[in-house]
Amino acid sequence: MNTEQDNNLSSEKKAIDLSIKLMLITLLIVWSLMIIFPFIAPILWGIILATTLFPLYQSMLKIFKGKKAITGTFITLLLLCLLLIPSVIMIASVVNEVKALKASMDANTLTIPPPNAKVAAWPLVGPKIYDAWSLLNTNVESAVITYKEQMIQIGQKLLSALGGLFSNVLMMSLSIIIMGILLVYSEASEKSVSRFAKRLLGNHSEEYTKVVVQTIRNVSKGILGVAFIQFVIMGISFVLAGVPFAGIWALLVFLLALVQLPGALVAIPVVIYVYSVKEPVPATIWSVIILVCGLSDNVLKPLLMGKGAPVPMLVIFVGAIGGLMLSGFIGLFTGAIVLSLSYKLTGLWINEDHLIPQAK
């Protein structure tokens, strides 16, 4: 009897000890997640950038004679320059323009050129734009009073956009630094990921790791690559066509392409502008070129996103769009990865009988 009671007490003590240990482990995990939560986005972007640029890192290792630290530092500094220099120039330009505008208004020397008569013929918005433009041309003070609320709203949105740009630049800078560290320690990182995947997925770990890596690279090529190609082509086209603020319009094309909106949203207003200031024949030529460039993502995206894909291109594309709608820009990658893994796991489950040797 005593032995049975002792055994029961021992079992209860073990259960209590196990419960306490599980609670402490859970508390530790939750606490750790809360600590790193502000850094989740930069860490994810660092992993995505490192995975995407790893082939480039391997190629450049040969140039730098196998010196990992120098190669990783070079790529990191190059990306930081590509990010920070245009951002600083853009922010400084906006600040200077706002200061110059305020100084002109204070000195009562602000002049707005008169609108072209063709502006009034633009569909839907033409008459309103023409009236507002004409009022600015003839009486700036009256226009400011008339459109005061709209101008305040635009100013608030501009300040919000500048603040968002600044925080995003800081976040991406941190992501690039994390990427550089991951590239330098790529061998150790790869071994750790392989061990973790094997514990989690067993014998199929290598296959699913390849799916994740290839999906990240395909999304990068199909979305970031196409966005950059459109940015360059449209930017050159806008400059050659004499479109004012060509760089800003090209940047808008790039941003729209990142969030999976067509470049035609920018191309169509630009085409309307070109027709309003140029003769019909050159206007038609430039309009065709700009519209073709704006619609080029419909051809480029399937080609780049589907090349070498571990799953059907449609799965990656639907995952990227669904992820974007669910989680924002980072969802382009996480959505595509999750849906690709789900597709592979479902295929493995359906074909499980064919993978297991049957007893004879």
Beta strands, then each sheet from edge to edge (+ up, - down):
end
